[in-house]
């Protein structure tokens, strides 16, 4: 089975799959999963509604070919304030949510959206899987 088949459910590269090279020279493939993880997104949306510092969340599937690991889901989260502190504060709860899935997805990575090639893809090429609703004061 070829890399694109495993990663995106198609034996041919699609135009919505991008190859990203990080500043450290690591090559990554990023795109949308062939099977959208609706159960995960639903759990995250309910959880994020109660975390006022989360502005938005974005979903992609990534693979780093050099590490030999299978493709996996990546959730990028935009925070108000310090994004690293925001993610640190909820990391344990996010891990708990993933473990509650009836259909296991394998590894799910969470990262703060702070800039860089992966975040550029998430913000410019995807729609948020969660966006904080506007709340009148």
MARDREN-959264 format. One line per 3 residues: their letters; for each residue x, y, z of N, C-alpha, C. Coordinates in Angstrom, 2 decimals, m for minus. Example, Ala and Ser with C-alpha at 12.3 -4.5 7.8 and 13.67 -1.06 7.14 Angstrom:
<atoms>
as = 13.19,m5.69,7.80,12.30,m4.50,7.80,13.20,m3.30,7.80  12.85,m2.25,7.08,13.67,m1.06,7.14,12.90,0.03,7.87
</atoms>
This chain:
<atoms>
xxx = 0.87,m1.18,0.00,0.00,0.00,0.00,0.91,1.23,0.00  0.64,2.18,m0.89,1.45,3.37,m0.99,1.19,4.37,0.13  2.09,5.32,0.27,2.01,6.32,1.33,0.70,7.11,1.25
xxx = 0.31,7.54,0.06,m0.90,8.36,m0.04,m2.15,7.53,0.24  m2.14,6.24,m0.08,m3.27,5.38,0.23,m3.44,5.26,1.73  m2.35,5.00,2.44,m2.43,4.87,3.90,m2.84,6.18,4.54
xxx = m2.31,7.27,4.03,m2.53,8.55,4.68,m3.89,9.16,4.32  m4.28,9.07,3.08,m5.45,9.82,2.65,m6.49,9.01,1.90  m6.36,7.69,1.86,m7.38,6.85,1.25,m7.40,6.90,m0.27
xxx = m6.31,7.33,m0.88,m6.24,7.42,m2.32,m4.83,7.06,m2.76  m4.70,6.29,m3.84,m3.37,5.91,m4.30,m2.70,7.03,m5.09  m3.44,8.05,m5.45,m2.88,9.16,m6.20,m2.81,10.39,m5.31
xxx = m1.71,11.12,m5.40,m1.64,12.37,m4.62,m2.78,13.30,m5.02  m3.41,13.86,m4.02,m4.49,14.81,m4.26,m3.94,16.23,m4.14  m4.64,17.17,m4.74,m4.18,18.55,m4.67,m4.33,19.14,m3.27
xxx = m5.17,18.54,m2.42,m5.35,19.09,m1.08,m4.35,18.52,m0.08  m3.39,17.74,m0.54,m2.33,17.22,0.32,m1.08,18.05,0.05  m0.48,18.53,1.09,0.70,19.35,0.94,1.89,18.71,1.59
xxx = 3.05,18.97,1.03,4.29,18.56,1.65,4.87,19.80,2.31  5.20,19.68,3.58,5.74,20.81,4.34,7.14,20.45,4.81  8.04,21.39,4.69,9.37,21.22,5.26,9.51,22.21,6.40
xxx = 9.82,21.72,7.58,9.97,22.60,8.73,11.34,23.27,8.67  11.54,24.24,9.53,12.82,24.94,9.56,13.95,23.98,9.92  13.63,22.89,10.62,14.64,21.90,10.97,14.88,20.93,9.81
xxx = 14.17,21.09,8.70,14.36,20.26,7.53,13.56,18.97,7.53  12.61,18.84,8.45,11.77,17.64,8.50,10.66,17.75,7.47  10.51,16.70,6.65,9.45,16.68,5.64,8.21,16.05,6.25
xxx = 7.06,16.70,6.07,5.78,16.21,6.56,4.76,16.25,5.45  3.81,15.32,5.51,2.65,15.36,4.62,1.46,15.76,5.48  0.66,16.67,4.97,m0.48,17.16,5.74,m1.68,17.32,4.81
xxx = m2.85,16.99,5.30,m4.08,17.12,4.54,m5.26,16.75,5.43  m6.38,16.52,4.82,m7.57,16.12,5.56,m7.70,14.60,5.53  m8.16,14.00,6.62,m8.28,12.54,6.64,m9.37,12.06,5.68
xxx = m9.17,10.85,5.15,m10.18,10.25,4.27,m11.47,10.01,5.03  m11.37,9.63,6.30,m12.54,9.41,7.15,m12.52,10.44,8.27  m13.39,11.43,8.16,m13.42,12.51,9.14,m13.82,11.98,10.52
xxx = m13.08,12.32,11.56,m13.36,11.80,12.91,m14.49,12.56,13.61  m15.71,12.33,13.17,m16.88,13.05,13.69,m17.04,12.88,15.20  m16.81,11.67,15.70,m16.98,11.44,17.14,m15.99,12.29,17.95
xxx = m14.74,12.30,17.53,m13.73,13.13,18.20,m14.11,14.60,18.16  m14.48,15.08,16.98,m14.83,16.49,16.83,m16.02,16.85,17.72  m17.01,15.99,17.79,m18.17,16.26,18.65,m17.78,16.38,20.12
xxx = m16.93,15.47,20.60,m16.47,15.54,21.99,m15.68,16.82,22.24  m14.79,17.16,21.30,m13.98,18.37,21.46,m14.84,19.63,21.45  m15.82,19.68,20.57,m16.69,20.86,20.50,m17.41,21.07,21.83
xxx = m17.94,20.02,22.40,m18.63,20.14,23.69,m17.66,20.59,24.78  m16.46,20.04,24.78,m15.47,20.40,25.79,m15.02,21.86,25.60  m14.71,22.25,24.37,m14.19,23.59,24.11,m15.20,24.68,24.45
xxx = m16.49,24.37,24.38,m17.51,25.37,24.72,m17.34,25.92,26.14  m16.75,25.14,27.02,m16.58,25.54,28.41,m15.21,26.13,28.72  m14.36,26.25,27.73,m13.02,26.81,27.92,m12.97,28.16,27.21
xxx = m13.14,29.22,27.97,m13.32,30.54,27.36,m12.07,31.06,26.66  m10.90,30.52,26.93,m9.68,31.01,26.28,m9.42,30.36,24.93  m10.26,29.40,24.52,m10.09,28.78,23.20,m10.90,29.54,22.17
xxx = m10.20,30.08,21.18,m10.85,30.80,20.09,m11.32,29.88,18.98  m10.45,28.94,18.60,m10.77,28.06,17.47,m9.90,26.81,17.55  m10.33,25.78,16.84,m9.55,24.55,16.71,m9.62,24.09,15.26
xxx = m8.53,23.53,14.79,m8.41,23.09,13.41,m7.94,21.64,13.39  m8.39,20.90,12.39,m8.08,19.48,12.31,m7.35,19.17,11.01  m6.35,18.33,11.09,m5.65,17.82,9.91,m5.15,16.42,10.23
xxx = m4.68,15.76,9.20,m3.99,14.49,9.39,m2.58,14.69,8.88  m1.60,14.25,9.67,m0.21,14.45,9.27,0.54,13.13,9.33  1.62,13.12,8.59,2.57,12.02,8.68,3.95,12.56,8.42
xxx = 4.89,12.07,9.21,6.30,12.39,9.01,6.92,11.10,8.47  7.13,11.02,7.16,7.59,9.77,6.57,8.87,9.21,7.20  9.77,10.07,7.59,11.06,9.61,8.13,10.94,8.89,9.47
xxx = 9.87,9.15,10.23,9.80,8.51,11.55,9.15,7.13,11.51  8.59,6.74,10.36,8.02,5.42,10.22,6.70,5.21,10.93  6.18,6.23,11.57,4.90,6.13,12.29,3.75,6.27,11.31
xxx = 2.60,5.68,11.65,1.44,5.84,10.76,0.91,7.28,10.82  0.11,7.67,9.83,m0.50,8.99,9.86,m1.42,9.11,11.07  m1.59,10.32,11.55,m2.45,10.53,12.71,m3.10,11.91,12.66
xxx = m4.11,12.05,13.51,m4.87,13.30,13.59,m4.08,14.32,14.38  m4.13,15.55,13.92,m3.53,16.69,14.60,m4.62,17.73,14.81  m4.73,18.22,16.03,m5.67,19.30,16.34,m4.83,20.52,16.76
xxx = m4.96,21.59,16.00,m4.31,22.85,16.35,m5.33,23.74,17.05  m4.94,24.31,18.19,m5.87,25.10,19.00,m5.36,26.53,19.13  m6.22,27.50,18.80,m5.92,28.92,19.00,m6.45,29.35,20.36
xxx = m5.58,29.97,21.13,m5.94,30.43,22.47,m5.86,31.95,22.56  m6.65,32.53,23.46,m6.42,33.91,23.90,m5.31,33.81,24.95  m4.40,34.75,24.95,m3.33,34.70,25.94,m2.21,33.77,25.51
xxx = m1.51,33.20,26.49,m0.34,32.36,26.25,m0.78,30.99,25.73  m0.50,30.67,24.46,m0.99,29.42,23.90,m0.36,28.18,24.53  0.91,28.25,24.86,1.56,27.07,25.46,0.99,26.80,26.85
xxx = 0.79,27.85,27.62,0.19,27.67,28.96,m1.25,27.18,28.82  m1.97,27.68,27.83,m3.35,27.24,27.60,m3.42,25.75,27.31  m2.53,25.27,26.44,m2.54,23.85,26.12,m2.09,23.00,27.31
xxx = m1.08,23.47,28.02,m0.61,22.74,29.21,m1.74,22.57,30.23  m2.58,23.59,30.35,m3.66,23.56,31.35,m4.73,22.52,31.02  m4.90,22.19,29.75,m5.98,21.26,29.39,m5.49,19.94,28.81
xxx = m4.18,19.75,28.73,m3.62,18.57,28.07,m4.14,17.26,28.67  m4.20,17.17,29.99,m4.67,15.95,30.63,m6.12,15.64,30.29  m6.94,16.68,30.26,m8.35,16.49,29.93,m8.54,16.09,28.46
xxx = m7.71,16.64,27.58,m7.80,16.26,26.17,m7.44,14.79,25.98  m6.42,14.35,26.68,m6.04,12.93,26.62,m7.19,12.06,27.10  m7.87,12.48,28.16,m9.02,11.75,28.67,m10.15,11.68,27.66
xxx = m10.39,12.77,26.94,m11.45,12.78,25.92,m11.14,11.77,24.81  m9.90,11.76,24.37,m9.52,10.85,23.29,m9.70,9.40,23.75  m9.41,9.12,25.01,m9.55,7.74,25.50,m11.02,7.31,25.61
xxx = m11.96,8.26,25.58,m13.39,7.95,25.66,m14.02,7.56,24.32  m13.27,7.70,23.24,m13.83,7.42,21.92,m14.25,5.96,21.80  m15.44,5.75,21.28,m15.90,4.38,21.04,m15.13,3.73,19.90
xxx = m14.74,4.53,18.92,m13.94,4.05,17.80,m12.54,4.64,17.93  m11.57,3.86,18.41,m10.22,4.40,18.60,m9.62,4.92,17.29  m8.93,6.04,17.39,m8.32,6.67,16.21,m6.82,6.44,16.13
xxx = m6.23,5.92,17.16,m4.78,5.92,17.23,m4.35,7.23,17.85  m3.09,7.58,17.68,m2.60,8.82,18.30,m3.32,10.06,17.78  m3.59,10.97,18.68,m4.13,12.28,18.34,m3.21,13.30,18.99
xxx = m2.62,14.16,18.18,m1.73,15.19,18.70,m2.49,16.51,18.80  m2.17,17.26,19.85,m2.71,18.60,20.04,m1.54,19.57,20.07  m1.72,20.70,19.41,m0.67,21.73,19.43,m1.30,23.11,19.48
xxx = m0.62,24.03,20.14,m1.11,25.41,20.08,m0.80,26.00,18.71  m1.69,26.82,18.22,m1.46,27.52,16.95,m0.68,28.79,17.27  0.61,28.77,16.90,1.49,29.89,17.24,2.28,30.39,16.03
xxx = 2.01,29.85,14.86,2.72,30.26,13.65,3.62,29.14,13.16  4.02,29.23,11.92,4.86,28.21,11.31,4.12,27.50,10.19  4.80,26.61,9.48,4.20,25.98,8.30,2.96,25.14,8.59
xxx = 2.94,24.41,9.68,1.76,23.60,9.99,0.58,24.51,10.30  0.81,25.52,11.13,m0.27,26.45,11.48,m0.75,27.23,10.27  0.15,27.57,9.36,m0.26,28.24,8.13,m1.24,27.36,7.36
xxx = m0.95,26.08,7.26,m1.86,25.16,6.58,m3.21,25.14,7.31  m3.18,24.95,8.62,m4.42,24.84,9.39,m5.31,26.07,9.20  m4.72,27.24,9.28,m5.51,28.48,9.23,m5.96,28.83,7.82
xxx = m5.09,28.61,6.83,m5.42,29.07,5.48,m6.07,28.02,4.60  m5.91,26.73,4.92,m6.42,25.69,4.03,m7.54,24.85,4.62  m7.90,25.09,5.89,m8.99,24.32,6.51,m9.99,25.27,7.14
xxx = m11.16,24.74,7.43,m12.14,25.46,8.22,m12.03,24.96,9.65  m12.26,25.83,10.62,m12.17,25.37,12.00,m13.19,24.26,12.29  m12.77,23.27,13.07,m13.72,22.26,13.54,m14.43,22.77,14.79
xxx = m13.91,23.86,15.37,m14.57,24.56,16.47,m14.21,26.03,16.36  m15.18,26.88,16.56,m14.95,28.32,16.66,m15.81,28.84,17.79  m15.18,29.59,18.68,m15.92,30.15,19.82,m17.01,31.06,19.30
xxx = m18.23,30.88,19.77,m19.30,31.76,19.32,m19.12,33.16,19.88  m19.61,34.11,19.14,m19.59,35.48,19.61,m20.55,35.60,20.79  m20.08,36.23,21.84,m20.93,36.43,23.02,m21.00,37.91,23.32
xx = m22.19,38.45,23.28,m22.37,39.85,23.61,m22.12,40.06,25.11  m21.48,41.15,25.41,m21.18,41.47,26.81,m22.31,42.22,27.43
</atoms>
